[in-house]
Amino acid sequence: MDVENYHNILVNNHKNPALPIHKLLFLLDIGFDTSEPEIRTAINEIMKHKDENGIYQSLIKIPKHFGGIGEDEFDWCLCDSPLLLLALLKSGVSYEEYIKPGVDYLANLPQVQGYPCTVSKEFGKFRGPGRKDDCCPYATLLMLRLFAEVTEYKDTDLANKNIDAILSLRQK
């Protein structure tokens, strides 16, 4: 299944299909679950790295010339943290105890029109491409994917506002 060594690939491109999170979500989407030892191991690995806000972290390396420390570290970016929460949710981890704090924190991040590129405070001024307050289409889509699975966010003004943000990008 290729997901049990969950942190063996450094996240340096969040849309890389070889990342274990994408493989894990695919397996969960087609019906595999934590009865598979490899999936159980991956979920346990994800749960080992969480910040004080309930956000699960990936092993990431931001080069110094992009504002990082140039070393492997566990942190989060909005272009992967919703997927980690989604994987935990789909694997049957207790929503109230382990997932809700992170979902609530991410849902309440500042937005103008959609979610901008947002990272954990440890990254300092680092952020992805585009202007600071621009909507990050990828992060916004991931948040919508997470909202679609969380009852309390599914049919809300917040979800609809972010759907409108994505649709408005197409019109520009």
C-alpha positions as CSV (number, residue, x, y, z in Angstrom):
1,M,0.0,0.0,0.0
2,D,3.0,2.3,0.3
3,V,1.6,4.4,3.2
4,E,3.0,2.8,6.3
5,N,6.3,4.8,6.2
6,Y,4.2,7.9,6.3
7,H,6.9,10.6,6.8
8,N,9.5,9.0,4.5
9,I,8.8,11.6,1.8
10,L,9.5,15.2,2.5
11,V,6.7,17.5,1.5
12,N,8.2,20.0,-0.9
13,N,5.3,20.1,-3.5
14,H,1.9,19.7,-2.0
15,K,0.2,18.5,-5.2
16,N,2.8,15.7,-5.7
17,P,0.7,12.5,-6.3
18,A,3.5,10.4,-4.7
19,L,2.9,12.0,-1.3
20,P,1.6,9.4,1.2
21,I,-1.4,11.6,2.1
22,H,-2.8,11.4,-1.4
23,K,-2.3,7.6,-1.5
24,L,-3.9,7.3,2.0
25,L,-6.9,9.3,1.0
26,F,-7.4,7.3,-2.1
27,L,-7.3,4.1,-0.2
28,L,-9.8,5.4,2.4
29,D,-12.0,6.7,-0.4
30,I,-12.2,3.3,-2.1
31,G,-13.2,1.6,1.2
32,F,-10.0,0.5,2.9
33,D,-9.8,1.3,6.6
34,T,-7.7,0.9,9.7
35,S,-8.2,-2.8,9.7
36,E,-5.3,-2.7,7.2
37,P,-2.1,-2.5,9.3
38,E,-0.4,-0.1,6.8
39,I,-3.3,2.3,7.1
40,R,-3.4,2.1,10.9
41,T,0.3,2.8,11.0
42,A,-0.1,5.8,8.7
43,I,-2.9,7.2,10.8
44,N,-0.8,6.7,14.0
45,E,2.1,8.5,12.4
46,I,-0.1,11.5,11.4
47,M,-1.4,11.7,15.0
48,K,2.1,12.0,16.5
49,H,2.6,15.5,15.1
50,K,0.1,18.1,16.1
51,D,0.4,21.7,17.2
52,E,-1.3,23.5,20.1
53,N,-4.2,24.5,17.8
54,G,-5.1,20.9,16.9
55,I,-3.5,21.1,13.4
56,Y,-1.6,18.0,12.3
57,Q,1.7,18.5,10.7
58,S,3.7,17.2,7.8
59,L,7.5,16.9,7.5
60,I,8.5,19.9,5.4
61,K,11.7,21.6,4.4
62,I,11.6,25.3,3.5
63,P,14.9,26.5,2.1
64,K,16.5,29.5,3.8
65,H,16.2,31.6,0.6
66,F,12.4,31.2,0.8
67,G,12.4,32.2,4.5
68,G,12.6,28.8,6.1
69,I,15.3,27.3,8.3
70,G,16.6,25.0,5.6
71,E,16.0,21.9,7.7
72,D,13.4,19.2,7.9
73,E,10.7,20.1,10.4
74,F,7.1,19.2,11.3
75,D,4.8,22.1,10.5
76,W,1.7,22.8,8.5
77,C,0.6,24.7,5.4
78,L,-3.1,25.2,4.5
79,C,-2.4,23.2,1.3
80,D,-1.9,20.0,3.3
81,S,-3.4,20.3,6.8
82,P,-7.0,20.0,5.7
83,L,-6.1,16.7,4.0
84,L,-4.5,15.3,7.3
85,L,-7.7,16.1,9.2
86,L,-9.8,14.6,6.4
87,A,-7.8,11.4,6.5
88,L,-8.3,11.1,10.3
89,L,-12.0,11.8,9.8
90,K,-12.3,9.1,7.1
91,S,-10.4,6.6,9.2
92,G,-12.8,6.8,12.1
93,V,-10.7,8.8,14.5
94,S,-12.9,10.6,17.2
95,Y,-14.0,13.9,15.6
96,E,-14.8,15.6,18.9
97,E,-11.5,14.6,20.6
98,Y,-8.9,14.7,17.8
99,I,-10.3,16.5,14.7
100,K,-12.8,19.3,15.7
101,P,-10.2,21.6,17.3
102,G,-8.1,21.6,14.1
103,V,-11.1,22.0,11.8
104,D,-12.4,24.9,13.9
105,Y,-9.0,26.6,13.9
106,L,-8.6,26.3,10.1
107,A,-12.2,27.3,9.4
108,N,-11.7,30.6,11.4
109,L,-8.5,31.6,9.6
110,P,-8.7,35.1,8.2
111,Q,-10.2,35.3,4.7
112,V,-11.0,38.1,2.2
113,Q,-12.4,36.0,-0.6
114,G,-11.4,32.4,-0.1
115,Y,-8.4,31.3,2.0
116,P,-5.1,32.9,1.3
117,C,-1.8,30.9,1.5
118,T,-1.5,30.3,5.3
119,V,1.2,28.4,7.2
120,S,2.1,27.7,10.8
121,K,3.8,30.5,12.8
122,E,7.1,28.6,12.8
123,F,7.5,29.4,9.1
124,G,7.6,33.1,9.9
125,K,7.0,35.2,6.7
126,F,7.1,32.3,4.3
127,R,4.1,31.8,2.1
128,G,3.4,30.3,-1.3
129,P,3.1,32.2,-4.6
130,G,0.8,35.1,-5.3
131,R,0.0,38.2,-3.3
132,K,-0.3,37.8,0.5
133,D,-4.1,38.3,0.6
134,D,-5.0,36.6,-2.6
135,C,-7.2,33.5,-2.6
136,C,-5.1,30.3,-2.8
137,P,-7.4,28.1,-5.0
138,Y,-5.7,24.9,-3.9
139,A,-6.0,25.6,-0.1
140,T,-9.6,26.9,-0.6
141,L,-10.6,23.7,-2.5
142,L,-9.0,21.5,0.2
143,M,-10.9,23.4,2.9
144,L,-14.1,22.9,0.9
145,R,-13.3,19.2,0.6
146,L,-13.0,19.0,4.4
147,F,-16.2,21.1,5.0
148,A,-18.1,18.6,2.7
149,E,-17.3,15.8,5.2
150,V,-18.0,17.7,8.4
151,T,-21.7,18.1,9.2
152,E,-21.4,21.3,11.1
153,Y,-19.6,23.1,8.2
154,K,-21.2,21.3,5.2
155,D,-24.1,23.6,4.3
156,T,-23.0,26.9,5.9
157,D,-22.5,30.4,4.9
158,L,-18.7,29.9,5.3
159,A,-18.7,27.0,2.8
160,N,-20.9,28.9,0.4
161,K,-18.7,31.9,0.6
162,N,-15.6,29.8,-0.3
163,I,-17.5,28.1,-3.1
164,D,-18.3,31.6,-4.5
165,A,-14.6,32.6,-4.1
166,I,-13.5,29.6,-6.2
167,L,-16.2,30.3,-8.8
168,S,-15.2,34.0,-9.0
169,L,-11.6,33.0,-9.9
170,R,-12.9,31.4,-13.1
171,Q,-14.5,34.6,-14.1
172,K,-11.3,36.7,-13.8
